[in-house]
Structures are given as structure tokens and as C-alpha cells.
Amino acid sequence: MGEFRYEGIVVETGEPFTVPAVFVMRVRDGKIVESRDYLDHLRSAQARGQLDDVLAAVRQHHDS
């Protein structure tokens, strides 16, 4: 398992962003046989200026 963060600049706005993430690996005989990564989707949506849309979609999903 590894913990890290994506860092960069949103091209459209020029704003910097940081998104924390975790990488989980299953290793067998010294080889990676499975991997998954998990990141903070809300912070990612916020960096792209889409947080309000994501939250509205979640609310709509739970209201139906």
C-alpha cells in the first residue's frame, strides 16, 4: 500500500490542486497481480470546478 497525493495545476483556471490518494497492491512472487487506487473524489471535483454538480447528482440519486 502506498499513500501519496496528486498535485498539479488546473489548465482552464491556472489554480493549483492537491488530491490525496492511496494505492493498494497485491503482490505474489514479487509481481504485482492486482492494484487499485483510491482518491478523494470530492476534492478532485472541486479542483475541476465541478463540486456543485457532483453534490447535486448525489442528492438527486438519494432523493429518488
C-alpha positions in Angstrom: 0.0 0.0 0.0 1.2 3.5 -0.8 -0.2 6.8 0.2 0.5 9.9 -2.0 -1.1 12.9 -3.5 -1.7 14.2 -7.0 -0.5 17.7 -7.4 -0.9 20.0 -10.4 -2.5 23.0 -12.0 -6.0 23.1 -13.5 -5.3 24.1 -17.1 -8.6 26.0 -17.5 -8.2 28.1 -14.4 -4.5 28.1 -13.5 -5.3 27.1 -10.0 -3.1 24.6 -8.2 -4.7 21.5 -6.7 -3.8 18.6 -4.4 -5.8 15.4 -4.3 -4.8 12.7 -1.7 -4.8 9.1 -2.8 -4.0 5.6 -1.7 -2.6 2.8 -3.9 -3.3 -0.8 -2.8 -1.4 -3.7 -4.4 -1.5 -7.4 -4.1 1.9 -9.0 -4.8 2.6 -12.6 -5.5 6.1 -14.0 -6.0 7.5 -10.4 -6.3 5.0 -9.4 -9.1 2.0 -7.1 -8.8 -1.0 -9.3 -9.5 -3.7 -6.7 -8.7 -3.8 -3.0 -8.0 -6.4 -0.4 -7.1 -6.2 3.2 -6.4 -8.5 5.3 -4.3 -8.6 9.1 -4.3 -10.6 11.9 -2.8 -13.2 12.3 -5.5 -14.8 15.4 -3.9 -11.5 17.2 -3.8 -10.9 16.2 -7.4 -14.3 17.5 -8.4 -13.6 20.8 -6.5 -10.3 21.3 -8.3 -12.1 20.9 -11.7 -14.9 23.3 -10.6 -17.5 20.5 -10.7 -18.2 20.0 -7.0 -21.7 21.6 -7.0 -22.6 19.3 -10.0 -21.3 16.2 -8.2 -23.1 17.1 -5.0 -26.4 17.8 -6.8 -26.1 14.4 -8.6 -25.6 12.7 -5.3 -28.6 14.4 -3.7 -30.7 13.6 -6.8 -29.7 9.9 -6.6 -30.5 9.7 -2.9 -33.9 11.5 -3.3 -35.1 9.1 -6.0 
